[in-house]
Amino acid sequence: MIALQVKDLQKSFEGLYVTRRVDLAVEAGERRLIIGPNGAGKTTLFNLITGEIAPDSGSISLFGDDITRTPVRARAHLGMARTYQIITLFGRDTLLRNVMLALLGLCKRRWNPLIDFERQTDLVEKAEAALARVGLAHLAHRPLGETSYGERRRVEIAMALAQNPRVLLLDEPFAGLSIDERQDVHKLLLAIPRDVTMVMIEHNMDVALEFAEKITLLHFGQVIVEGTRAEVVANPRTREVYLGH
Ligand SMILES: Nc1ncnc2c1ncn2[C@@H]1O[C@H](COP(=O)(O)OP(=O)(O)OP(=O)(O)O)[C@@H](O)[C@H]1O
């Protein structure tokens, strides 16, 4: 079963192709790593997959359903979640509230300006469970601004997991982390069950290679190498455009 399929996807900005005829087929349960030099079009590909930007042509499907024209929020309801490269959380709010806000963003209740957070017991429970999954249950009531960078990265993953995704897109989850923090995040990703398909963009090859089963190498918006971890690492083109740097 293919969880995420991208066919002949193209996107240009001001006449310059940033995504060129990209095909991608990620099997359900797979752990896929997307690599490529700076500016290769990795984040743009994620933005196209989540619907934050629209492609010029091509198609995207999630478990066989065409979602090319489906709005972002509806894609989230269909089981797609992502973490962001740039941390976009609320520093004064607690961890719990940050995760609840992420969940609230998917509900109709978000339109109610007078919403009493503490009374949304379903959201509290889901947010607590998500924080527990990333090992942060004990910090649920701490303001986010008083946590470490590594802990915040885990909150971001909790926010995505709280949505019960079937496909989770991780945009540089290890960026800026110490070796120990990278190992912590790596362990929590390993603990995510196979009913969640994961696609990761990452530059930190030590942990990312351990994670990856298959790797896709993008260069100037094109897939230039794809295969198992061993195949991609051994491919001379990989060294030429990426690993040699
Ligand atoms: N909204 C936009 N308008 C114009 N150009 C854009 C836009 N978004 C991205 N680009 C350009 O598209 C190219 C690919 O950018 P993208 O962020 O997808 O690369 P990336 O592989 O994720 O890079 P990095 O590893 O540095 O994060 C870059 O040259 C970037 O400047």
The ligand as a Tripos MOL2 file, in Angstrom:
@<TRIPOS>MOLECULE
LIG
   31    33     1     0     0
SMALL
NO_CHARGES

@<TRIPOS>ATOM
      1 N1          7.9580   31.5460   -2.0750 N.pl3     1 LIG1
      2 C1          9.0640   31.5290   -2.8100 C.ar      1 LIG1
      3 N2          9.2850   32.4550   -3.7800 N.ar      1 LIG1
      4 C2         10.3890   32.4350   -4.5360 C.ar      1 LIG1
      5 N3         11.3650   31.5120   -4.4120 N.ar      1 LIG1
      6 C3         11.2200   30.5670   -3.4670 C.ar      1 LIG1
      7 C4         10.0740   30.5230   -2.6180 C.ar      1 LIG1
      8 N4         10.2030   29.4580   -1.7750 N.ar      1 LIG1
      9 C5         11.3780   28.8720   -2.0810 C.ar      1 LIG1
     10 N5         11.9960   29.5360   -3.0970 N.ar      1 LIG1
     11 C6         13.2770   29.1650   -3.7090 C.3       1 LIG1
     12 O1         13.2050   27.8160   -4.0600 O.3       1 LIG1
     13 C7         14.4630   27.1740   -3.8940 C.3       1 LIG1
     14 C8         14.2840   25.9430   -3.0440 C.3       1 LIG1
     15 O2         14.0190   26.3280   -1.7090 O.3       1 LIG1
     16 P1         13.7030   25.2780   -0.5600 P.3       1 LIG1
     17 O3         13.5400   26.0510    0.7110 O.co2     1 LIG1
     18 O4         12.6000   24.3910   -0.9630 O.co2     1 LIG1
     19 O5         15.0720   24.4450   -0.5170 O.3       1 LIG1
     20 P2         15.6090   23.4300    0.5740 P.3       1 LIG1
     21 O6         16.1370   22.2620   -0.1650 O.co2     1 LIG1
     22 O7         14.5600   23.1600    1.6000 O.co2     1 LIG1
     23 O8         16.8060   24.2470    1.2100 O.3       1 LIG1
     24 P3         17.4610   24.2200    2.6860 P.3       1 LIG1
     25 O9         18.2020   22.9220    2.8040 O.co2     1 LIG1
     26 O10        18.3720   25.3860    2.6510 O.co2     1 LIG1
     27 O11        16.3460   24.3630    3.6820 O.co2     1 LIG1
     28 C9         15.3940   28.2080   -3.2900 C.3       1 LIG1
     29 O12        16.1960   28.7260   -4.3250 O.3       1 LIG1
     30 C10        14.4510   29.2430   -2.7390 C.3       1 LIG1
     31 O13        15.0430   30.5130   -2.7620 O.3       1 LIG1
@<TRIPOS>BOND
     1     1     2 1
     2     2     3 ar
     3     2     7 ar
     4     3     4 ar
     5     4     5 ar
     6     5     6 ar
     7     6     7 ar
     8     6    10 ar
     9     7     8 ar
    10     8     9 ar
    11     9    10 ar
    12    10    11 1
    13    11    12 1
    14    11    30 1
    15    12    13 1
    16    13    14 1
    17    13    28 1
    18    14    15 1
    19    15    16 1
    20    16    17 2
    21    16    18 1
    22    16    19 1
    23    19    20 1
    24    20    21 2
    25    20    22 1
    26    20    23 1
    27    23    24 1
    28    24    25 2
    29    24    26 1
    30    24    27 1
    31    28    29 1
    32    28    30 1
    33    30    31 1
@<TRIPOS>SUBSTRUCTURE
     1 LIG1         1 GROUP 0 **** ****
